[in-house]
Amino acid sequence: MNLWVHPEPLADLAGAKDFYRERAGVKLAASFIDEFERLAKVGDICKQPMRRFPYTVIYKPLADEIRVLAVAHQSRKPRFWRGRK
């Protein structure tokens, strides 16, 4: 199964990764990306909160790919990703 990530979540990921790298170091930033990659492989649900971070990965499972629509902070801008397909 292919993984397609909308361009805007790539920016969401980069911003969060940079935040964790600046505040806590490279190891925590790498853990954040690892957690995203773990969730991106799950295809049977549309929203999945990260375990260690206040983010939710929002995606749409399709027949041949998973489309990641957002990496959303749980305390900011709810439903900002609604127009993404």
N, C-alpha and C positions, 0 to 999 in steps of 0.2 A: 504494500500500500504506500502511495506517495504522500508526502506532507507538503502542503502549500501554505505559506504564511503570507497573509495580507501585508503590504508594505507598512501600514501604520502600526501593527503590533511589533514589527521589527524595531521601529523607533521606540515603542513602549519598552521593549526588552533592553535595548541599548541604554535608555535612560535609567532604568532600574538597576541594571548591572553596574553602570558608572556610579550611581548613588552608593551601592553596597561596597564597591571597590574603594571609593574615597572615604567612606565612613568606617569600614571595618576590614578592608584589605582584599587582596586578590582571591584568597581562599573562599571567603563568603560570596564574592561575586561569581566565582566558578560554581559554587553550590547552587546559587540562584538559577544559573543556566542549566545545570544538571537537572534540577527539579522541573524546569520548563520542559526539557526534552523527555523526561519520564512521563509527564502528563500528556505531551503531544502524541505519544504512542497509544494512548487509550482512545478507542474509537466508539464506545457504546453510549456516551453521554455528551451533552453539549456544554456543560459548565463544570469545572473542577477546581476547587480551591487548592492552592499550594499548601504543603504541610508546614513549612517553616517560615513562610513569607506571607505578607498580607496582600496577596495577589490571587486572582482567579483567571484561569485560562479558559477562554470561550471559543468553541470550535464547532464546526458543522461536519459530521461524518457523511461522506458520499460513497458511492459504490467503489471507486478506485482511488480515493484520496481523502485526507482529512484537511479541511480548510481552517486554519487558525485565524480567527477574526479579531481577537483582542487579548491582550495581557493586561487586565484591569486591576488597578489598586482598589481594594475593597472599601476604602473610605473616601474615594474621590469620584466625581462625575458618574453616577450610576447610569447605565444604559447608553453611554456615549457612542458605543460601537454599533448601535442598532441598524444604521444604514449600510454597513459593510456586507458584502456578499462574496 
